[in-house]
Amino acid sequence: MDGFNTQISVNITRNRENKSMKYSILTNFIKGESSPSNGKFLDVFNPLNGEVITQVPLSSADVVDDAVAGAKQAFPNWANLSLKDRAQIIFRYRHLLEKNFEELAALITEENGKTIDEARAEVSVSIEMAEFATSLPQICLGEVEMVSRGVECRSERYPLGVVASITPFNFPNMVPNWTIPNAITLGNTMILKASEQVPLSANRIAELFSDAGLPEGVLNVVHGGRETVEAICENPGIDAVTFVGSTKVAKIVYKKASGNFKRVLCLGGAKNHLIVLPDANEEMTATNVAASMTGCAGQRCMAASAMVAVGNIDSIITSLCEEVKKIVPGENLGAVISKQAQERIESYITEAESEGAKILVDGRGVTVNGKENGYYVGPTVIDFVTPDMKIATEEVFGPVLAIMRADTVDEALKIENNSPYGNAASVFTQSGSLANYVAERASAGMIGVNIGVPVPREPFSFGGWNESKFGTGDITGKSSIEFWTKLKKTTTKWNPEARTNWMS
């Protein structure tokens, strides 16, 4: 997730017929129909076996212009519908997510490489996101108050207009559903630009919305890489942009889009610290940390990537390693997204080892029988990492846990606080007072106590601090309402007999 185009550059080609591909060459989805592209295309790989499964267009600015024009045309009629009428379409969309549950999960596994159970969990969260959007008519309420005798003030929320969502490879179905249901239910029309590495789910989402009765032009899918993202950031017809990806690119998108006077919210990378205290429950800690560091092959911004061992917790570390050894690539551990990702992750491990860290569980050089061309990295646990090592400070985005040692809770918090990121932090302890002490002082937007992946559930919102987020508000839950809408305040006076004052 270090740039807009993370796939192999030599796989950029002109549109060509490849009879070995499982899926037809993808098109954009604009104004309610497929929109072919005559430009360059990128091979899309199945990370599990390295096979090309489709090709995705790298759309130009002209295509983005066309999508924006369609969204602008659709906006007045869509925005004029009542919130309840718009929510009815989300009800039908939610039903279609359930109806097509297994197909959607299989598609995620094919293009992303995660296990089928992880893919099913992803679709389940998408259903929860759609369900929250259906509740917006009960949540997004205006206010009315008599502020003076005969004078009434009213506040109401209005949609922004055309908005855009740029989503990453690690959750092809869930992250688009972080933004689309809420944004369109609140009356906006949308441009979705999914990661070029996982474009299949985006088109399927658009198809399901169309089947649910969403009017043409309300949701448009434009595929591409850097040029497409830049066109979204620069297009004057787009009023707001959300981005989820690496911090490096989040900064670029935030600067470019906000510099073009758009409302912007960009979620970046993470280095989530799990602080483990000596009184932590050994079994619960070992299983939770192992699941956190390896879930989705470590390719999630909520993964445990740094553990701070406070005092002597060697028995917990031993149990952790035993749990990690039960997680086997090709069985209950999926692939990483690309060959480059595999090589990058392994280089972090090798560098840490050369700097004096101790490899307790080594996941380098893994192959899976029958899938020798797949992109696998086994679970890796590295002890005696120092806070200045690269693996301790940078986002590895793989199933790798770096363990640092601290003598006290305050020393552990200092390590956590010194990280430039601030997505999540967790503490493992049986002491309520120590848990509160860490929760209050950790520099992160999402905190867990005895939880390896402290993701808030709806209606609570998702979003970090520091260099894990650029912009105001959160991307999901109640907090997202303010991002996707603008507030109108109306003051009314009907009584002519009221004396004139400053409110006149």
KEDREN-158439 format. One record per residue (C-alpha): chain; z, y, x; residue number from 1; residue in three letters. Coordinates in Angstrom, 3 decimals, m for minus. Each point is the difference from the previous one (the first is absolute). Layout:
 dotor        Z        Y        X tivo margu
     A        Z        Y        X  NUM   ALA
...
//
This chain:
 dotor        Z        Y        X tivo margu
     A    0.000    0.000    0.000    1   MET
     A   m0.680    2.285    2.923    2   ASP
     A   m3.126    1.640   m1.390    3   GLY
     A   m2.340    0.273   m2.945    4   PHE
     A   m2.214   m2.857    1.212    5   ASN
     A    2.014   m2.873    1.403    6   THR
     A   m2.642   m2.721   m0.259    7   GLN
     A   m2.357   m0.946    2.822    8   ILE
     A   m2.542    2.772    0.459    9   SER
     A   m2.855   m2.364    0.900   10   VAL
     A    0.224   m1.428   m3.519   11   ASN
     A   m1.337    3.238   m1.466   12   ILE
     A   m3.517   m0.837   m1.149   13   THR
     A   m2.692    0.981   m2.380   14   ARG
     A    0.150   m1.804   m3.335   15   ASN
     A   m1.102   m3.547    0.667   16   ARG
     A   m0.046   m3.144   m2.092   17   GLU
     A    2.481   m2.561    1.359   18   ASN
     A   m0.234   m3.220   m1.980   19   LYS
     A    3.167   m1.367    1.611   20   SER
     A    2.178    2.730   m1.518   21   MET
     A    2.150   m1.076   m2.939   22   LYS
     A   m0.287    3.352   m1.788   23   TYR
     A   m2.964    2.230   m0.657   24   SER
     A   m0.329    3.214    1.989   25   ILE
     A    2.379    2.513   m1.546   26   LEU
     A   m0.976    3.188   m1.763   27   THR
     A    1.951    3.106   m0.867   28   ASN
     A    1.226    0.418   m3.590   29   PHE
     A   m0.871    3.448   m1.331   30   ILE
     A   m0.162    1.313   m3.575   31   LYS
     A    0.780   m3.428   m1.408   32   GLY
     A   m2.701   m1.962    1.779   33   GLU
     A   m0.958   m1.514    3.323   34   SER
     A   m1.534    2.496    2.378   35   SER
     A   m2.058   m1.593    2.803   36   PRO
     A   m0.029    1.539    3.467   37   SER
     A   m2.904    0.166    2.416   38   ASN
     A    2.067    0.981    3.004   39   GLY
     A    1.909   m2.023    2.571   40   LYS
     A    2.067   m3.045   m0.837   41   PHE
     A    2.996   m1.679    1.571   42   LEU
     A    0.719   m3.714    0.137   43   ASP
     A    3.180   m1.022   m1.826   44   VAL
     A    1.844   m2.963    1.500   45   PHE
     A    2.316   m2.608   m1.455   46   ASN
     A    2.877    0.179    2.524   47   PRO
     A    0.994   m3.598   m0.719   48   LEU
     A   m3.155   m1.436    1.531   49   ASN
     A   m1.963    2.896    1.479   50   GLY
     A   m2.938   m0.410   m2.393   51   GLU
     A   m2.014    2.927   m1.360   52   VAL
     A    0.507   m0.015   m3.778   53   ILE
     A   m1.834    3.178   m1.016   54   THR
     A   m1.235    3.359    1.226   55   GLN
     A    1.325    3.394   m1.036   56   VAL
     A   m1.922    3.289   m0.020   57   PRO
     A    1.076    2.847    2.256   58   LEU
     A   m0.623    2.801   m2.455   59   SER
     A   m1.110    3.492    0.962   60   SER
     A    1.307    3.315   m1.295   61   ALA
     A   m2.829    0.035   m2.563   62   ASP
     A    1.471   m3.082   m1.658   63   VAL
     A    3.420    1.637   m0.152   64   VAL
     A   m1.632    3.073   m1.564   65   ASP
     A   m1.586   m2.217   m2.651   66   ASP
     A    3.321   m1.686   m0.777   67   ALA
     A    1.788    3.340   m0.254   68   VAL
     A   m2.673    1.332   m2.331   69   ALA
     A    0.476   m3.031   m2.247   70   GLY
     A    3.779    0.392    0.052   71   ALA
     A   m0.244    3.719   m0.813   72   LYS
     A   m2.303   m0.735   m2.908   73   GLN
     A    2.424   m2.592   m1.381   74   ALA
     A    3.112    2.132    0.474   75   PHE
     A   m0.017    2.330   m3.071   76   PRO
     A   m0.285   m2.764   m2.598   77   ASN
     A    2.466   m2.250    1.833   78   TRP
     A    2.560    2.773    0.494   79   ALA
     A   m0.265    1.021   m3.659   80   ASN
     A    1.123   m3.427   m1.184   81   LEU
     A    3.681   m0.302   m0.751   82   SER
     A    2.229   m1.607    2.605   83   LEU
     A    0.624   m2.856   m2.436   84   LYS
     A   m3.723   m0.616   m0.493   85   ASP
     A   m0.566   m0.150    3.754   86   ARG
     A    2.947   m2.373    0.389   87   ALA
     A   m1.590   m2.409   m2.481   88   GLN
     A   m2.753   m0.707    2.524   89   ILE
     A    2.622   m0.743    2.641   90   ILE
     A    1.592   m2.498   m2.414   91   PHE
     A   m3.331   m1.813   m0.201   92   ARG
     A   m0.487    0.231    3.779   93   TYR
     A    3.449   m1.499    0.559   94   ARG
     A   m0.946   m2.912   m2.258   95   HIS
     A   m3.187   m0.560    2.019   96   LEU
     A    2.009   m0.083    3.241   97   LEU
     A    2.062   m2.808   m1.520   98   GLU
     A   m3.045   m1.785   m1.404   99   LYS
     A   m1.793    0.075    3.373  100   ASN
     A    3.145   m0.517    2.074  101   PHE
     A   m1.107   m3.008    2.062  102   GLU
     A   m3.489    1.341    0.622  103   GLU
     A    1.377    3.314    1.259  104   LEU
     A    2.493   m1.773    2.261  105   ALA
     A   m2.722   m2.229    1.470  106   ALA
     A   m2.151    3.062    0.693  107   LEU
     A    2.855    1.677    1.884  108   ILE
     A    0.500   m3.111    2.127  109   THR
     A   m3.687   m0.197    0.867  110   GLU
     A   m0.456    3.574    1.132  111   GLU
     A    3.472    0.701    1.407  112   ASN
     A    1.148   m3.379    1.356  113   GLY
     A    3.483   m0.080   m1.548  114   LYS
     A    1.359   m3.161   m1.586  115   THR
     A   m0.714   m0.736   m3.639  116   ILE
     A    3.678    0.443   m0.890  117   ASP
     A    0.018    3.444    1.626  118   GLU
     A   m3.210    0.875   m1.834  119   ALA
     A    1.533   m1.065   m3.312  120   ARG
     A    3.023    2.161    0.721  121   ALA
     A   m2.336    2.923    0.660  122   GLU
     A   m1.725   m0.386   m3.371  123   VAL
     A    3.410   m0.281   m1.673  124   SER
     A    0.952    3.396    1.438  125   VAL
     A   m3.323    1.441   m1.213  126   SER
     A    0.889   m1.180   m3.497  127   ILE
     A    3.378    1.721    0.327  128   GLU
     A   m1.744    3.221    1.076  129   MET
     A   m2.305   m0.116   m3.013  130   ALA
     A    2.993   m0.694   m2.219  131   GLU
     A    1.748    3.113    1.293  132   PHE
     A   m3.095    2.081   m0.754  133   ALA
     A    0.106   m1.165   m3.615  134   THR
     A    3.498    1.497   m0.226  135   SER
     A   m1.148    3.485    1.026  136   LEU
     A   m0.248    1.254   m3.618  137   PRO
     A    3.776   m0.579   m0.231  138   GLN
     A    0.758    1.390    3.479  139   ILE
     A   m2.364    2.936    0.507  140   CYS
     A    1.463    2.201   m2.686  141   LEU
     A   m0.197    3.747   m0.281  142   GLY
     A    3.039    2.182   m0.554  143   GLU
     A    0.693    2.564   m2.692  144   VAL
     A    2.986    2.351   m0.021  145   GLU
     A    1.027    3.106   m1.904  146   MET
     A    0.741    2.265    2.951  147   VAL
     A    0.837    3.115   m2.032  148   SER
     A    0.277    0.870   m3.663  149   ARG
     A   m3.474   m0.628   m1.396  150   GLY
     A   m1.477   m0.774    3.434  151   VAL
     A   m1.118   m3.513    0.862  152   GLU
     A   m1.057   m1.417    3.387  153   CYS
     A   m2.066   m3.154    0.256  154   ARG
     A   m1.150   m1.998    3.041  155   SER
     A   m2.835   m2.527   m0.080  156   GLU
     A   m1.769   m2.016    2.687  157   ARG
     A   m3.773    0.098    0.411  158   TYR
     A   m2.295   m2.136    2.170  159   PRO
     A   m1.355    1.434    3.251  160   LEU
     A   m3.628   m1.026   m0.433  161   GLY
     A   m1.905   m2.271    2.404  162   VAL
     A    2.278   m1.809    2.438  163   VAL
     A   m0.595   m2.514    2.780  164   ALA
     A    1.888   m2.984    1.383  165   SER
     A   m0.694   m1.419    3.485  166   ILE
     A    1.589   m3.428    0.358  167   THR
     A    0.662   m2.431    2.905  168   PRO
     A   m0.925   m3.603    0.784  169   PHE
     A    3.444   m1.576   m0.280  170   ASN
     A    0.367    0.142   m3.791  171   PHE
     A   m3.534   m0.010   m1.500  172   PRO
     A    1.231   m0.218   m3.587  173   ASN
     A    3.504    1.477   m0.013  174   MET
     A   m0.518    3.332    1.775  175   VAL
     A   m2.952    1.047   m2.206  176   PRO
     A    2.299   m0.785   m2.920  177   ASN
     A    2.657    2.255    1.510  178   TRP
     A   m2.248    2.932   m0.856  179   THR
     A   m2.711   m0.792   m2.552  180   ILE
     A    2.073   m0.844   m3.119  181   PRO
     A    2.348    2.993    0.305  182   ASN
     A   m2.687    2.477    1.024  183   ALA
     A   m2.416   m0.816   m2.796  184   ILE
     A    2.643   m0.496   m2.683  185   THR
     A    1.144    3.541    0.776  186   LEU
     A   m3.552    1.178   m0.700  187   GLY
     A   m1.698    0.183    3.386  188   ASN
     A   m3.279   m1.618    0.977  189   THR
     A   m0.086   m1.832    3.309  190   MET
     A   m2.002   m0.916    3.092  191   ILE
     A    1.278   m3.161    1.733  192   LEU
     A   m0.902   m0.612    3.643  193   LYS
     A    1.360   m3.400    1.009  194   ALA
     A    0.182   m1.257    3.558  195   SER
     A   m3.420   m1.167    1.113  196   GLU
     A    1.683   m3.218    1.194  197   GLN
     A    1.094   m1.006   m3.531  198   VAL
     A   m2.506    1.481   m2.471  199   PRO
     A   m0.313   m2.885   m2.463  200   LEU
     A    3.263    0.609   m1.854  201   SER
     A   m0.879    3.664   m0.559  202   ALA
     A   m3.206   m0.862   m1.844  203   ASN
     A    1.788   m2.645   m2.057  204   ARG
     A    2.677    2.533   m0.992  205   ILE
     A   m2.733    2.382   m1.169  206   ALA
     A   m1.619   m2.799   m2.015  207   GLU
     A    3.287   m0.826   m1.716  208   LEU
     A    0.585    3.642   m0.901  209   PHE
     A   m3.500    0.134   m1.437  210   SER
     A    0.689   m3.161   m2.016  211   ASP
     A    3.207    1.649   m1.251  212   ALA
     A   m2.080    2.824   m1.468  213   GLY
     A    0.400    2.700    2.638  214   LEU
     A   m2.760    2.598   m0.574  215   PRO
     A   m2.783    0.355    2.547  216   GLU
     A    0.818    2.249    2.926  217   GLY
     A    3.796   m0.099   m0.371  218   VAL
     A    0.290   m2.459    2.905  219   LEU
     A   m2.618   m0.075    2.754  220   ASN
     A    0.004   m2.188    3.129  221   VAL
     A   m1.679    1.313    3.136  222   VAL
     A   m0.058   m2.282    3.036  223   HIS
     A   m0.219    1.080    3.603  224   GLY
     A    1.739    0.947    3.197  225   GLY
     A    0.739    3.210    1.835  226   ARG
     A   m2.911    2.011   m1.403  227   GLU
     A    1.005   m0.898   m3.553  228   THR
     A    3.632    0.991    0.566  229   VAL
     A   m1.023    3.302    1.558  230   GLU
     A   m2.293    0.697   m2.957  231   ALA
     A    2.908   m0.596   m2.401  232   ILE
     A    2.228    2.356    1.987  233   CYS
     A   m2.662    2.713    0.032  234   GLU
     A   m1.491   m0.270   m3.493  235   ASN
     A    1.004    3.135   m1.968  236   PRO
     A   m0.124   m1.907   m3.281  237   GLY
     A    2.947   m2.224    0.909  238   ILE
     A    3.380    1.511   m0.860  239   ASP
     A    2.403   m2.507    1.549  240   ALA
     A   m0.085   m2.813    2.572  241   VAL
     A    2.367   m2.857    0.762  242   THR
     A   m0.285   m2.134    3.116  243   PHE
     A    1.804   m3.137    1.194  244   VAL
     A   m0.541   m1.221    3.565  245   GLY
     A    1.011    0.695    3.559  246   SER
     A    1.900    3.143    0.979  247   THR
     A   m2.800    0.969    2.371  248   LYS
     A   m2.551    0.103   m2.804  249   VAL
     A    2.493    1.306   m2.571  250   ALA
     A    0.429    3.135    2.113  251   LYS
     A   m3.760    0.481    0.242  252   ILE
     A   m0.515   m0.449   m3.739  253   VAL
     A    2.941    2.268   m0.862  254   TYR
     A   m1.209    2.811    2.239  255   LYS
     A   m3.607   m0.245   m1.124  256   LYS
     A    0.668   m0.339   m3.728  257   ALA
     A    2.793    2.597   m0.169  258   SER
     A   m2.132    2.300    2.136  259   GLY
     A   m2.512   m0.183   m2.822  260   ASN
     A    2.710    1.106   m2.458  261   PHE
     A    0.623   m3.374   m1.614  262   LYS
     A    3.292   m1.469   m1.096  263   ARG
     A    0.618   m2.814    2.508  264   VAL
     A    2.412   m2.895    0.435  265   LEU
     A   m0.523   m2.287    2.992  266   CYS
     A    2.110   m3.056    0.778  267   LEU
     A   m0.099   m1.016    3.654  268   GLY
     A    1.374   m2.726    2.226  269   GLY
     A    3.507   m1.302    0.546  270   ALA
     A    2.429   m1.519    2.446  271   LYS
     A    2.656   m1.412   m2.290  272   ASN
     A    3.372   m0.731    1.602  273   HIS
     A    2.321   m2.722   m1.232  274   LEU
     A    3.536    0.612    1.266  275   ILE
     A    1.920   m3.285    0.129  276   VAL
     A    3.787    0.144    0.307  277   LEU
     A    2.217   m2.854    1.228  278   PRO
     A    1.453   m0.637   m3.473  279   ASP
     A   m3.423   m0.519   m1.592  280   ALA
     A   m0.497   m3.203   m1.993  281   ASN
     A   m1.850   m2.184    2.485  282   GLU
     A   m2.209   m1.964   m2.371  283   GLU
     A   m0.907    2.939   m2.220  284   MET
     A   m0.781    2.198    2.998  285   THR
     A   m2.114   m2.617    1.776  286   ALA
     A   m2.096   m0.840   m3.065  287   THR
     A   m0.463    3.612   m1.085  288   ASN
     A   m0.979    1.273    3.438  289   VAL
     A   m2.397   m2.903    0.569  290   ALA
     A   m1.685    0.613   m3.349  291   ALA
     A   m0.193    3.743    0.598  292   SER
     A   m1.596   m0.239    3.438  293   MET
     A   m2.575   m2.642   m0.969  294   THR
     A   m0.893    0.864   m3.603  295   GLY
     A   m3.687    0.963   m0.290  296   CYS
     A   m0.203   m0.936    3.715  297   ALA
     A    2.070    3.093    0.733  298   GLY
     A   m2.809    2.214   m1.284  299   GLN
     A    2.043    2.175   m2.309  300   ARG
     A    1.758    3.285    0.533  301   CYS
     A    3.251   m1.491   m1.295  302   MET
     A    0.093   m2.899    2.462  303   ALA
     A    2.951   m0.457    2.340  304   ALA
     A   m1.379    0.819    3.425  305   SER
     A    3.141    1.053    1.892  306   ALA
     A    3.431   m1.578   m0.231  307   MET
     A    3.068    1.628    1.532  308   VAL
     A    2.652   m2.588    0.820  309   ALA
     A    3.450    1.606   m0.014  310   VAL
     A    2.506   m1.839    2.180  311   GLY
     A   m0.155   m3.766    0.357  312   ASN
     A   m2.246   m1.437   m2.689  313   ILE
     A   m1.601   m2.715    2.140  314   ASP
     A    0.662   m2.691   m2.619  315   SER
     A   m1.887    2.076   m2.598  316   ILE
     A   m2.908    0.430    2.421  317   ILE
     A   m0.040   m3.762    0.616  318   THR
     A   m0.108   m0.658   m3.750  319   SER
     A   m2.717    2.615   m0.365  320   LEU
     A   m2.161   m1.749    2.577  321   CYS
     A    0.485   m3.310   m1.802  322   GLU
     A   m1.150    1.601   m3.256  323   GLU
     A   m2.991    1.607    1.711  324   VAL
     A   m1.118   m3.371    1.386  325   LYS
     A   m0.349   m1.249   m3.591  326   LYS
     A   m2.732    2.585   m0.593  327   ILE
     A   m3.279   m1.573    1.075  328   VAL
     A   m3.411    1.724    0.264  329   PRO
     A   m2.488   m1.481   m2.427  330   GLY
     A    2.786   m1.413   m2.174  331   GLU
     A    2.510    2.645   m1.061  332   ASN
     A   m1.253    2.772    2.271  333   LEU
     A   m3.345    1.688   m0.544  334   GLY
     A   m2.462    1.513    2.437  335   ALA
     A   m0.088    3.545    1.339  336   VAL
     A   m2.897    2.139   m1.120  337   ILE
     A   m2.360   m0.185    2.986  338   SER
     A   m0.619   m1.305    3.506  339   LYS
     A    0.831    3.442    1.373  340   GLN
     A    3.333   m0.006   m1.842  341   ALA
     A    0.796   m3.426    1.407  342   GLN
     A   m0.731    1.143    3.549  343   GLU
     A    1.932    3.245   m0.428  344   ARG
     A    3.111   m1.760   m1.334  345   ILE
     A   m0.021   m2.554    2.803  346   GLU
     A   m0.365    2.775    2.583  347   SER
     A    3.257    1.564   m1.241  348   TYR
     A    1.788   m3.322    0.499  349   ILE
     A   m1.416   m0.491    3.479  350   THR
     A    0.888    3.525    1.061  351   GLU
     A    3.586   m0.365   m1.240  352   ALA
     A    0.371   m3.241    1.909  353   GLU
     A   m1.339    1.601    3.192  354   SER
     A    2.573    2.789   m0.394  355   GLU
     A    2.906   m2.442   m0.059  356   GLY
     A    0.483   m0.851   m3.679  357   ALA
     A    0.736   m3.644   m0.838  358   LYS
     A   m2.343   m1.898   m2.315  359   ILE
     A    2.132   m2.203   m2.261  360   LEU
     A   m2.840   m1.128   m2.272  361   VAL
     A   m3.572    0.447    1.234  362   ASP
     A   m2.867    0.304   m2.461  363   GLY
     A   m2.818    0.688    2.435  364   ARG
     A   m3.067   m2.232    0.313  365   GLY
     A    0.287   m1.554   m3.442  366   VAL
     A   m2.859   m1.970   m1.541  367   THR
     A   m0.092   m1.689   m3.383  368   VAL
     A   m1.766   m3.343   m0.349  369   ASN
     A   m3.200    0.396   m1.966  370   GLY
     A    0.215    3.791    0.273  371   LYS
     A   m0.382    0.454    3.725  372   GLU
     A   m1.876    3.282   m0.480  373   ASN
     A    2.752    1.522   m2.120  374   GLY
     A    2.164    2.903    1.181  375   TYR
     A    3.509   m1.387    0.334  376   TYR
     A    3.126    1.170    1.794  377   VAL
     A    3.103   m2.143   m0.289  378   GLY
     A    3.471    1.409   m0.700  379   PRO
     A    1.431    1.548    3.152  380   THR
     A    3.588    0.962    0.776  381   VAL
     A    0.663    2.073    3.122  382   ILE
     A    3.549    0.652    1.229  383   ASP
     A    1.426    2.550    2.444  384   PHE
     A   m2.597    2.602   m0.839  385   VAL
     A    0.992    3.460    1.177  386   THR
     A   m0.505    3.081   m2.206  387   PRO
     A   m2.531    1.497    2.406  388   ASP
     A   m2.414   m2.968   m0.124  389   MET
     A   m3.261    0.414   m1.889  390   LYS
     A    0.816   m2.911   m2.273  391   ILE
     A    3.218    1.785   m0.999  392   ALA
     A   m1.638    3.295   m0.888  393   THR
     A   m3.497   m0.753   m1.326  394   GLU
     A   m1.128   m1.709   m3.186  395   GLU
     A   m1.214   m3.481    1.002  396   VAL
     A   m1.070   m1.035   m3.522  397   PHE
     A    0.352   m3.715    0.613  398   GLY
     A    2.620   m2.769   m0.384  399   PRO
     A    1.991    1.222    2.992  400   VAL
     A    3.709    0.942    0.152  401   LEU
     A    1.404    2.005    2.900  402   ALA
     A    3.769   m0.403    0.460  403   ILE
     A    1.962    2.800    1.649  404   MET
     A    3.697   m0.182    0.894  405   ARG
     A    2.724    2.526   m0.848  406   ALA
     A    3.759   m0.008    0.497  407   ASP
     A    0.879    2.126   m3.032  408   THR
     A   m1.330    0.995   m3.407  409   VAL
     A   m0.457    3.570    1.208  410   ASP
     A   m2.068   m1.194    2.955  411   GLU
     A   m2.155   m2.039   m2.384  412   ALA
     A   m0.443    3.019   m2.258  413   LEU
     A   m1.022    2.106    2.983  414   LYS
     A   m2.772   m2.504    0.758  415   ILE
     A   m1.140    0.095   m3.633  416   GLU
     A    0.222    3.789   m0.252  417   ASN
     A   m2.072    0.474    3.161  418   ASN
     A   m3.008   m1.702   m1.575  419   SER
     A   m2.674    2.498   m1.091  420   PRO
     A   m0.554   m2.080   m3.126  421   TYR
     A    2.230   m0.179   m3.043  422   GLY
     A   m1.335   m2.449   m2.527  423   ASN
     A    2.837   m2.498   m0.370  424   ALA
     A    3.232   m1.175    1.602  425   ALA
     A    2.404   m2.798   m0.893  426   SER
     A    3.508   m1.014    0.949  427   VAL
     A    1.418   m3.511   m0.146  428   PHE
     A    3.767   m0.105   m0.434  429   THR
     A    2.727   m1.182   m2.363  430   GLN
     A    1.804    3.337    0.263  431   SER
     A   m0.692    2.484   m2.766  432   GLY
     A    1.313    2.914    2.028  433   SER
     A   m2.193   m0.827    2.999  434   LEU
     A   m3.000   m0.505   m2.292  435   ALA
     A    0.548    3.465   m1.487  436   ASN
     A    0.529    1.466    3.471  437   TYR
     A   m3.395   m1.274    1.157  438   VAL
     A   m1.787    0.794   m3.268  439   ALA
     A    1.153    3.619    0.117  440   GLU
     A   m0.989    0.516    3.654  441   ARG
     A   m3.227   m1.969    0.365  442   ALA
     A   m3.039    2.266    0.209  443   SER
     A   m2.214   m1.788   m2.515  444   ALA
     A   m1.151    0.507   m3.567  445   GLY
     A    0.700   m3.576   m1.151  446   MET
     A    3.241   m1.772    0.902  447   ILE
     A    1.004   m3.631   m0.381  448   GLY
     A    3.390   m1.678    0.128  449   VAL
     A   m0.360   m3.709    0.792  450   ASN
     A   m3.669    0.312   m1.015  451   ILE
     A   m2.847   m0.453    2.461  452   GLY
     A   m2.634    1.834   m2.046  453   VAL
     A    1.687    2.844   m1.919  454   PRO
     A   m2.910    0.894   m2.290  455   VAL
     A    1.182    1.888   m3.099  456   PRO
     A   m1.129   m1.404   m3.337  457   ARG
     A   m1.427    2.115   m2.807  458   GLU
     A    0.962    2.569   m1.172  459   PRO
     A    1.455    0.786    3.425  460   PHE
     A   m2.614    1.369    2.349  461   SER
     A   m1.455   m1.127    3.325  462   PHE
     A   m0.061    2.369    2.967  463   GLY
     A    1.462    0.515    3.448  464   GLY
     A    1.099    2.883    2.199  465   TRP
     A   m1.024    1.597    3.284  466   ASN
     A   m3.345   m1.196    1.392  467   GLU
     A   m0.244   m2.703   m2.642  468   SER
     A   m0.956    2.583   m2.628  469   LYS
     A   m1.878    3.296   m0.078  470   PHE
     A    0.200    2.004   m3.188  471   GLY
     A    2.507    0.455   m2.800  472   THR
     A    1.180   m2.599   m2.482  473   GLY
     A   m0.583   m3.739   m0.125  474   ASP
     A   m3.056   m2.004   m0.902  475   ILE
     A    1.438   m2.205   m2.769  476   THR
     A    2.599    0.130   m2.743  477   GLY
     A    1.325    3.100   m1.727  478   LYS
     A   m0.466    2.099    3.134  479   SER
     A   m3.763   m0.480   m0.200  480   SER
     A   m0.222    1.882   m3.302  481   ILE
     A    0.512    3.310    1.744  482   GLU
     A   m2.701   m0.784    2.553  483   PHE
     A   m2.659   m0.924   m2.566  484   TRP
     A    0.635    2.907   m2.375  485   THR
     A    0.474    3.765   m0.134  486   LYS
     A    2.591    1.736   m2.127  487   LEU
     A   m0.837    2.569   m2.670  488   LYS
     A    2.787    2.198   m1.386  489   LYS
     A   m0.446    1.826   m3.318  490   THR
     A    2.369    2.657   m1.324  491   THR
     A   m0.288    0.932   m3.704  492   THR
     A    1.594    2.715   m2.164  493   LYS
     A   m0.646    0.275   m3.728  494   TRP
     A    2.752    2.328   m1.220  495   ASN
     A   m1.287    3.609   m0.004  496   PRO
     A    3.426    1.261   m0.966  497   GLU
     A    1.527   m1.175    3.307  498   ALA
     A    0.736    2.907    2.263  499   ARG
     A   m2.224    0.546    3.037  500   THR
     A    1.413   m1.307    3.272  501   ASN
     A   m1.266   m1.271    3.353  502   TRP
     A   m1.535   m3.032   m1.728  503   MET
     A   m2.242    2.179   m2.159  504   SER
//
